Amino acid sequence: MMLAIKFLQVLIMPIKILTLILYLTLPSIALAAGTISGTVTYRGGATVDAVVYIEDTAGEFAPPKEHLVMDQKNLTFIPHVMPILIGTTVNFINSDDVLNNIFTPSWAGRKFNLGTYPKGIVRSFTFDRLGEVVILCNIHPEMEAYILALKNPFFAVTDKTGKFTISGVPSGRYTLRTWHEKLKPQTKQISVMENTTTTVVDFELIR
């Protein structure tokens, strides 16, 4: 009996050691993810609705199960700019008291036309091609928005002050790129270090 107990102890010991190693290393793995933040400007002023994103990174990323939403209110698309992970489905809600007809001439949006529909109706589309998609209304030409389908989830849109933050970025070297509907894109080579909480990158865009 004593022999059997000792044998079990010998078997269990390596498992305990492995569990301890995993427990000690998991916090350091979590800390390896960093944050990229900065400001995008144009002629010294804040640039609103610029997208900042990592061009390429290792790994495969599943699109969110929950659909994103682009609303139509007061003949305006909300939000005006929406970066998404490729494969994401977007619900286009009509909150206007009038009919809207949502379509795109863009290849990345497969030139979809969601048809004409009234207030309270939702039409959806899954973006399975990379690239820029301009969103328009056949009835109201002043309505315009942009969806940018990207390879990975490491992206952000600048706020009213031109600031952006990209969280959860694994340590490594990356190409950071900007997108804006009217301004030229820029790229910068950056390094996200394990021991650095935030990597600060600023952009000054031009036409």
N, C-alpha and C positions, 0 to 999 in steps of 0.2 A: 504493500500500500504506500509506504514511504517513498519507494522507488518511483511509483507512478506520479506522486505529487511533485517530486524533484524534476521529473521529466517534463511535466506541464509547466513548471516554473521556468525551465530552460527555454521552452517554446514561446512563452508569453513575454519574456524579457526583451527580445528584439522588437516585438510589436510595440512595447511601451517606449523604447528608445526612439523608434521611428515616429510615433505619435508626438513625442516631446520635440523632435527636430522640426516636424511640420508646424507645431504650435509656435515655435520660436521664429521660424522663417516666414510664416504668413504675414505678420505685421510689416516686415521689411519689403515683401512683395507688394503689399498695398501701398507702401510709401513710395514705391518706384514710380507710381503714376504722378505726373506733374501737371502744372497749370501754365498755360500761355495767355498772357494778357497784354494789352497795349491800346494805342489810340490810332485811328485813321483820320487824316486831315487832308484838306484841299485848300491851297492858298492860305494856310494858317488857320482855317476854320474847321470845325467838326464836320465829318462826313457821315451822314445818317444812312442807314440801310446798305452799308457795304458788307459783303460777306468775306470773312477770313477763314481759310480752311487749309488743312494739311492735304497735299496732293496725293501722296502714297504712303501707306503704312502696311506692315505685315498683318495677316489675319483676315478672317472672314467675318462679316457683320450682318446679322439678321435684321431686317427692317422691323419697326415696332408693330406689334399686333393691333394696337389702338390706332385708329385713323386720325390723321391730322386734319385741321379744319381751316379753310379759307372762306371767310364770310363775305357777303355782298350787302353793304349797308350804306345808305345815302349815296348810291351810285359810286361806291368806292370799294375796292377789294381790300380786305383786312385779314392778314397783314399784306403790305405792299410787296415785301420780299420774303420768301420762305425757302431757306436751304433745307434739303431733306436727304436722307440716305436712300440710295437706289432701291427700288422695290417697295417704297412707302406708298400707301394709299391715302389720297387726300379727299375729304368731303367738301364739296362746294355748296354752301348753304346760301339760299336767297332770303335775306332779311328785309329786302326792299318791298315797298308796296306796289311795285311795277314788275313787269316781266323782264327777265334777263336771259341772254343767250350766250353761254360760255363756250369759247373755243380757243384753239391755238393753231398758228401756222407753223410751229416749230417741229423739226424732225424728232427731237428728244421727247416731245409729247405725243408722237405719232399722229400729229395734226388732228387731234380729237375735236369733236363738236358734241357738247353735252345737250344740245337742243335748247329750246325756249321753255322756261318753267317759272311758275309764280312764287310768291312769298310762302315760306314754310317748307318748300320742297328741297330735298338734298340729292345731288348727283355726285357720283364718285368716280375717281380715275386712279389707276395704279401706274406709277412712273417707273418703267423698267428699262429706260435708256438714260445714259449719262448725259448731262449737259444742261444748257439754259433753255427754259420754256417760258415764252411770253404768254400771259393769260389776258384775253381780250373779251369784249362783249360785242356781239353783232348788232345790238340795238343801240348801245350807248358807247360811241367811239372814244369818249373821254376816259372810260374805265380801262385800267391797265395794271398788271401786276407781273411778278416774276417768281418762278420756282426754279431752283437750281438743284438738280439731282447729282449727288456726289458719291464717291467710292466708299467713304468711311464716315463715322459719326463725329469726327473731330472738326467741328466748324462752329461759327458764331456770327451773329449779325450785330453791327455796331448800333449803339443806342443814340439818343439825341446829343450826347456829348462826344460821340465818335469812339467811345470805348467798347472793347470787346473782351470776353474771357472764354477760353476753351479749357475745360477741365477733364481730368482723367486720362491725360496723354501718357502713354508708356515712354520710358526713357529711351532716347535714341536721337539720331540725326534726321531732320526732315526738311522738306521744302514747303514753306508757308506761302500761300498765294491769296491774292485779293480778287474780288469781283465787284464791279459796280455797273449799273445800267448805262452810265454815261462816261465814266472815267476809265482810263487804261489800267489793265491789271498789272500788279507788281508781284515779284517773288523775292523771298529772302531765305537763305539757308540758316537753320537754327539747330541748336542742340538742347534737348531736355535732359537734364542731369538728375540722377537718382537723389542726390543730396540737396538739390535746389527746389524749393517749393514752387516758385513762380519764375518763368522766363518772360522777360518784358521785350516786346517787339513793337515798334511804331512804324507807320507807313505814311508817306506824303505822296498823295496821288496827283496825277496830271491828266489833262485831256489828250 
